[in-house]
Amino acid sequence: MSDLEKQLTSLGPNARTNISPSDLTFAWDGCHRCLWLYYAHQVKPQVFMPLVGDIANMQEIACLNKSSSELHQDMPAGKAIEHGGWVQSEPIKVDGITTPFSIRGKYDLLMQMVDGSYGIIDCKFQAKDSDKSGFYSAQLEAYAFALENPAKGEAKKISTLGLLVWSPVKIRGVSSANFGMELKCSWYPISRDPKALENRLNEFIKTVTGAAPESEESCDQCKYIRARQQILG
């Protein structure tokens, strides 16, 4: 029996086996001990992000049913046909072993491209416009994997991935009426890279099923726990 098979056999009853695409970016780039606690024991600190959900929903709705040319002139030809759709993949294989883990998450926009394929568009609202396509590549590739390898239903061929970024320019209007915000819109395409996702998933699954990793010195949550232990024992 391989080390991975032993790790999978020893998974506890509280183990989380649905991998969120966003955890392949934010959580993976953060503290692996905190990541391990979440997936091995479903222990996770509460994070409050005011307005993020509301703004994201408004941005997606504003894009829905619009052609790509209406969203950004550089986007491949297509139309936004769905927003906020849930996807779940078939079980993920690591080193030829079928694991209990799968991709499960909610994409921002699903595009129908003119050639019959589909596109996954991630909507971003950033304080300053910048290209973060490299950072979000694994997240969007995970959505593509789930749509091309669904747990149930018909597979969809994904040809297009990218970020549609809005960033504020200035406020317009007067107080006697609703103010408006001028937004800059940028399109950052992401090249398909299934092999990179495969490598990330291999590392991810081996990390969350293995022994608890060392805490990151820069992790605020771990700093809090260490300080609390020093004070309270």
LOKOL-36888 format. One record per residue (C-alpha): residue number from 1; residue in one letter; x, y, z. Coordinates in Angstrom, 2 decimals, always signed. Layout:
// residues N
R    i  aa       c1       c2       c3
R  NUM   a        X        Y        Z
...
END
This chain:
// residues 233
R    i  aa       c1       c2       c3
R    1   m    +0.00    +0.00    +0.00
R    2   s    +1.41    +3.39    -1.00
R    3   d    +1.78    +6.33    +1.41
R    4   l    -1.14    +8.10    -0.28
R    5   e    -3.39    +5.04    +0.07
R    6   k    -2.51    +4.87    +3.76
R    7   q    -3.31    +8.56    +4.16
R    8   l    -6.65    +8.18    +2.39
R    9   t    -7.54    +5.16    +4.51
R   10   s    -6.88    +7.13    +7.69
R   11   l    -9.12   +10.08    +6.77
R   12   g   -11.27   +11.03    +9.75
R   13   p   -15.08   +11.36    +9.74
R   14   n   -14.86   +15.16    +9.64
R   15   a   -12.57   +15.31    +6.61
R   16   r   -13.67   +17.70    +3.87
R   17   t   -13.47   +16.09    +0.44
R   18   n   -15.03   +18.83    -1.71
R   19   i   -12.18   +21.04    -2.90
R   20   s   -13.20   +24.64    -3.48
R   21   p   -11.49   +26.11    -6.57
R   22   s   -10.62   +29.25    -4.61
R   23   d    -8.73   +27.13    -2.05
R   24   l    -6.34   +26.17    -4.85
R   25   t    -5.25   +29.82    -4.96
R   26   f    -5.80   +31.81    -1.76
R   27   a    -5.62   +28.97    +0.76
R   28   w    -2.79   +27.17    -1.04
R   29   d    -0.70   +30.35    -1.18
R   30   g    -1.35   +30.90    +2.54
R   31   c    -0.70   +28.80    +5.63
R   32   h    -0.71   +25.06    +4.92
R   33   r    -1.38   +24.24    +8.57
R   34   c    -4.61   +26.26    +8.44
R   35   l    -5.45   +24.59    +5.12
R   36   w    -4.83   +21.17    +6.68
R   37   l    -7.04   +21.99    +9.68
R   38   y    -9.90   +22.93    +7.36
R   39   y    -9.74   +19.84    +5.15
R   40   a    -8.73   +17.28    +7.78
R   41   h   -11.05   +18.54   +10.56
R   42   q   -13.24   +21.31    +9.01
R   43   v   -11.86   +23.85   +11.48
R   44   k   -11.69   +27.27    +9.86
R   45   p   -11.67   +30.83   +11.23
R   46   q   -14.62   +33.00   +10.32
R   47   v   -13.80   +35.61    +7.69
R   48   f   -16.03   +38.64    +7.21
R   49   m   -15.75   +40.46    +3.86
R   50   p   -18.38   +43.23    +3.76
R   51   l   -19.91   +44.11    +0.38
R   52   v   -17.81   +41.60    -1.57
R   53   g   -20.71   +39.22    -2.21
R   54   d   -23.15   +42.01    -3.07
R   55   i   -20.76   +43.71    -5.51
R   56   a   -19.83   +40.39    -7.14
R   57   n   -23.49   +39.51    -7.64
R   58   m   -24.26   +42.92    -9.18
R   59   q   -21.29   +42.61   -11.52
R   60   e   -22.34   +39.14   -12.69
R   61   i   -25.97   +40.20   -13.25
R   62   a   -24.79   +43.25   -15.22
R   63   c   -22.86   +40.91   -17.55
R   64   l   -25.53   +38.24   -17.93
R   65   n   -27.03   +37.79   -21.43
R   66   k   -24.55   +40.24   -22.94
R   67   s   -22.33   +39.41   -25.89
R   68   s   -18.59   +39.34   -25.34
R   69   s   -18.22   +42.49   -27.46
R   70   e   -20.48   +44.31   -24.99
R   71   l   -18.33   +43.16   -22.07
R   72   h   -14.90   +43.82   -23.58
R   73   q   -13.77   +44.19   -27.19
R   74   d   -10.84   +41.80   -26.71
R   75   m   -12.91   +38.87   -25.45
R   76   p   -13.43   +35.90   -27.81
R   77   a   -16.85   +35.94   -29.51
R   78   g   -19.62   +34.52   -27.36
R   79   k   -22.41   +35.35   -24.91
R   80   a   -22.78   +35.18   -21.12
R   81   i   -25.56   +32.63   -20.61
R   82   e   -25.39   +31.75   -16.89
R   83   h   -24.03   +33.13   -13.64
R   84   g   -23.44   +31.66   -10.20
R   85   g   -23.71   +28.04   -11.33
R   86   w   -22.56   +25.19    -9.11
R   87   v   -20.28   +22.50   -10.50
R   88   q   -18.92   +19.25    -9.10
R   89   s   -16.34   +17.02   -10.72
R   90   e   -15.92   +13.28   -10.76
R   91   p   -13.47   +11.90    -8.14
R   92   i    -9.89   +13.12    -8.63
R   93   k    -7.13   +10.64    -9.38
R   94   v    -3.67   +11.06    -7.86
R   95   d    -0.82    +8.80    -8.98
R   96   g    -3.41    +6.53   -10.58
R   97   i    -5.39    +6.23    -7.32
R   98   t    -9.03    +7.33    -7.26
R   99   t    -9.47    +9.57    -4.22
R  100   p   -12.68   +10.66    -2.44
R  101   f   -11.84   +14.26    -3.35
R  102   s   -13.61   +16.23    -6.07
R  103   i   -13.83   +19.85    -7.24
R  104   r   -16.96   +21.63    -6.08
R  105   g   -17.64   +25.33    -6.46
R  106   k   -19.65   +28.13    -8.02
R  107   y   -18.38   +29.94   -11.11
R  108   d   -19.12   +33.58   -11.89
R  109   l   -20.05   +33.53   -15.59
R  110   l   -20.52   +30.76   -18.13
R  111   m   -20.06   +31.85   -21.74
R  112   q   -21.43   +30.11   -24.82
R  113   m   -18.79   +30.60   -27.51
R  114   v   -19.65   +30.85   -31.21
R  115   d   -17.95   +27.53   -32.01
R  116   g   -20.20   +25.65   -29.54
R  117   s   -17.62   +25.42   -26.76
R  118   y   -17.88   +27.25   -23.43
R  119   g   -15.92   +29.79   -21.44
R  120   i   -15.49   +30.44   -17.72
R  121   i   -15.18   +34.11   -16.80
R  122   d   -14.23   +35.22   -13.30
R  123   c   -15.49   +38.70   -12.43
R  124   k   -13.22   +40.84   -10.27
R  125   f   -13.70   +44.22    -8.64
R  126   q   -10.25   +45.62    -7.81
R  127   a    -9.21   +48.89    -6.20
R  128   k    -6.49   +49.21    -8.87
R  129   d    -6.45   +47.51   -12.24
R  130   s    -3.81   +44.79   -12.45
R  131   d    -3.27   +41.48   -14.22
R  132   k    -3.69   +38.62   -11.73
R  133   s    -4.37   +35.96   -14.32
R  134   g    -1.38   +33.89   -13.20
R  135   f    -2.61   +33.77    -9.62
R  136   y    -6.17   +32.76   -10.56
R  137   s    -5.17   +30.27   -13.26
R  138   a    -5.54   +27.17   -11.04
R  139   q    -8.96   +28.33    -9.80
R  140   l   -10.42   +28.77   -13.29
R  141   e    -8.76   +25.59   -14.54
R  142   a   -10.50   +23.77   -11.67
R  143   y   -13.90   +25.01   -12.87
R  144   a   -12.98   +23.85   -16.36
R  145   f   -12.00   +20.41   -15.01
R  146   a   -15.35   +20.09   -13.21
R  147   l   -17.33   +21.06   -16.31
R  148   e   -15.35   +18.74   -18.56
R  149   n   -15.42   +15.89   -16.03
R  150   p   -18.75   +16.33   -14.19
R  151   a   -19.95   +14.03   -11.43
R  152   k   -23.20   +13.83   -13.36
R  153   g   -24.73   +15.37   -16.43
R  154   e   -23.25   +16.22   -19.80
R  155   a   -19.64   +17.34   -20.10
R  156   k   -18.90   +20.78   -21.56
R  157   k   -15.80   +21.57   -23.60
R  158   i   -14.09   +24.66   -22.16
R  159   s   -12.10   +26.74   -24.64
R  160   t   -11.91   +30.10   -22.88
R  161   l   -10.79   +31.19   -19.42
R  162   g   -10.22   +34.73   -18.23
R  163   l   -10.71   +37.55   -15.77
R  164   l   -13.08   +40.47   -16.35
R  165   v   -11.78   +43.16   -14.03
R  166   w   -13.61   +46.31   -12.99
R  167   s   -11.71   +49.05   -11.17
R  168   p   -13.06   +52.43   -10.02
R  169   v   -12.03   +55.61   -11.86
R  170   k   -14.17   +58.34   -10.29
R  171   i   -17.58   +59.15    -8.78
R  172   r   -20.12   +61.00   -10.87
R  173   g   -23.41   +62.69   -10.02
R  174   v   -24.83   +64.90    -7.28
R  175   s   -26.35   +64.21    -3.88
R  176   s   -29.88   +65.03    -5.08
R  177   a   -29.79   +61.88    -7.23
R  178   n   -28.03   +58.57    -7.01
R  179   f   -24.30   +58.86    -7.45
R  180   g   -22.66   +56.76   -10.14
R  181   m   -19.21   +55.25   -10.33
R  182   e   -17.15   +55.27   -13.50
R  183   l   -15.40   +51.92   -13.89
R  184   k   -12.47   +50.82   -16.00
R  185   c   -12.99   +47.38   -17.54
R  186   s   -10.08   +45.07   -18.42
R  187   w    -9.92   +41.59   -19.90
R  188   y    -7.13   +39.21   -18.91
R  189   p    -7.22   +35.87   -20.77
R  190   i    -5.88   +32.72   -19.13
R  191   s    -4.36   +29.92   -21.19
R  192   r    -5.58   +26.39   -20.51
R  193   d    -3.10   +24.36   -18.45
R  194   p    -4.61   +21.05   -17.26
R  195   k    -1.17   +19.68   -16.35
R  196   a    -0.52   +22.54   -13.93
R  197   l    -3.88   +21.86   -12.28
R  198   e    -3.07   +18.16   -12.03
R  199   n    +0.20   +18.98   -10.27
R  200   r    -1.53   +21.44    -7.91
R  201   l    -4.23   +18.90    -7.03
R  202   n    -1.62   +16.20    -6.38
R  203   e    +0.25   +18.47    -3.96
R  204   f    -2.96   +19.75    -2.41
R  205   i    -4.46   +16.31    -1.68
R  206   k    -1.19   +14.90    -0.36
R  207   t    -0.85   +17.92    +1.94
R  208   v    -4.36   +17.83    +3.41
R  209   t    -4.30   +14.04    +3.93
R  210   g    -0.80   +13.89    +5.42
R  211   a    +0.60   +14.92    +8.79
R  212   a    -0.12   +18.43   +10.05
R  213   p    +2.29   +20.86    +8.33
R  214   e    +4.34   +23.39   +10.27
R  215   s    +2.56   +26.69   +10.80
R  216   e    +3.63   +29.69    +8.73
R  217   e    +5.43   +32.40   +10.69
R  218   s    +3.54   +35.05    +8.71
R  219   c    +0.09   +33.53    +9.33
R  220   d    -2.01   +35.93   +11.45
R  221   q    -4.26   +33.11   +12.66
R  222   c    -1.30   +31.03   +13.83
R  223   k    +0.24   +34.12   +15.49
R  224   y    -3.00   +34.60   +17.43
R  225   i    -3.05   +30.96   +18.54
R  226   r    +0.59   +31.08   +19.67
R  227   a    +0.04   +34.33   +21.60
R  228   r    -3.11   +32.96   +23.21
R  229   q    -1.30   +29.79   +24.29
R  230   q    +1.52   +31.83   +25.81
R  231   i    -0.96   +33.88   +27.83
R  232   l    -3.49   +31.21   +28.80
R  233   g    -1.40   +28.09   +28.54
END
